[in-house]
């Protein structure tokens, strides 16, 4: 094999490797899929099903942290894990406001919903 063909193969291998690296960390929540991140919001289960349920301080802490990345928070609230736990997206979207999070992403479009 000549050097020209060998260099092309090397470039191809490097391109494939870099694409794999980009894809692995390209999700809304970084390397973790939203369904895995949704588990962190387990303390919010009741508050995500009933608007009148008290939101726990643990839930608020976790929503505040996750809310620093609105895309991730949105993906988690709409994830299949959240839905299968009984969370209702229209109620889940109210949790940041119910926690009185001043830095919440007000007006952020999350699918068919908008964060109040």
N, C-alpha and C positions, 0 to 999 in steps of 0.2 A: 504494500500500500504506500502511495507516495505521501509526502508531507502535506500537500494541499488537501487531499481527501481526509487525512487524519485531523487537520485543523478544523475542517467543516464538521466532522463528527464531534469534536470537542465543543465547538460553539453550540451545536444542536443540544448536546447533553446539558450544557450550562443554561441554555434557554429553558429547557424542560424543568430543570431543577428550580430555577428562579420563578417560573410560573406556579409550580407546586407550592413554593414558599408563600407567594402572594395569595393564592387561593386559600391556604390554610389559615391565614389571619385576616381574611377579608369580610368576615361576618359583622353584623350589627353590633355584636358584643365581643368583638375581637376573636380570639381563638375558641371561646366557648359558644356553643349554639344557644339560642334563646331558650330552648326547652330545658337545658341544663341550668341556665341562670334563673329560670322560673322557680326552681326549687328553693332558691335563697329567699323568695318572697312567701314561703309557707306561712309565716306569722300573719300574713295579710289575707288568708283564706276567707275568714268570715266577713271581713270588711269588703272583700271583692264580690261577695254574694248579696249583701244586704246594706243598702245605703245608710240605714240607721244604726248599724253595728258600730261599736267603738273600735277605733283604729289603735292597735297596740303601739307602744313606743318602739318596740323592736321593729315592727313593720315600717314605721316612719323613718327610722334610721336607715333601714335597707333601701327604701324607696328614694330617700334623699341621696344616698350614695349612687344608686343606679340611675337616678335622674340627671346626674352630671353628663350622661350620654343619652339624650332623648331618643335617639334611634334604637338603642338597646332597650330602654324602658318600654317603648312602644312595642317592639318585637316580643318582649317577654309578656306583656299584658295581652297580646293577641296570640300567643303561642298555644300549641295543642295541649301542652302540659297544663297551662292555666285554665283552658276551657274544660279539660277533662277533670279538673279539680272542682269544677262548679263555678268558677269565676265568670262573672258577666262583664264583658268589655266595657259596656256603658257605665257600670258601677266602678270598675277598676280604675277608669280614667279620673274618677273623682278623688281617689286616695291622696295624691299629692296636695290637693287643696284642703282636704279634711285633716291632713297632717300640718297644715299651716306652713308649708315649705315656701318661703319667700322667693327662692331662686328657681322655682319650678318653671318648666317651659310652657308658660301660658300661651294658648292659641296654637300649640304644636299639633299638626294634623297627624293623626294616628289611624291609618285606614279610613274608615267611615266616621271616625270619632275625632273630637278636638278636645285637648286637655284644657279644663277650665282654670 
